Amino acid sequence: MMGLEPIAVASSDEKLAKCKELGAAHTLNYKSLTSDEFVSKVKQLGGADYILDPVFAQQFATNVQCINTDAVWVVYGFLGGFNLD
């Protein structure tokens, strides 16, 4: 996907360092941010045009706030469950 700036999201700085090494333009540690802070930081970076989501339900509301109009959202796992309750 040419022209996209990858934003890697992980739970530890070690994982994020590896993501940076593999080409992530930006990194966010979701464990150190509130949901509002996370959304704010993603929006400051221009929002999300492409989301690869292994979690789904647990992060659904946050992803909805981060995703741009006409973006692509690929769900490839349900680690956070199926229900959107």
Buried (B, 14 or more C-beta within 10 A) or exposed (E): EEEEEBBBBBEEEEBBBBBBEEEBEBBBBBEEBEEEEBBBBBEEBEBBBBBEBEBBBEBBEBBEBBBBEEEEBEBEEBEBEEEEE
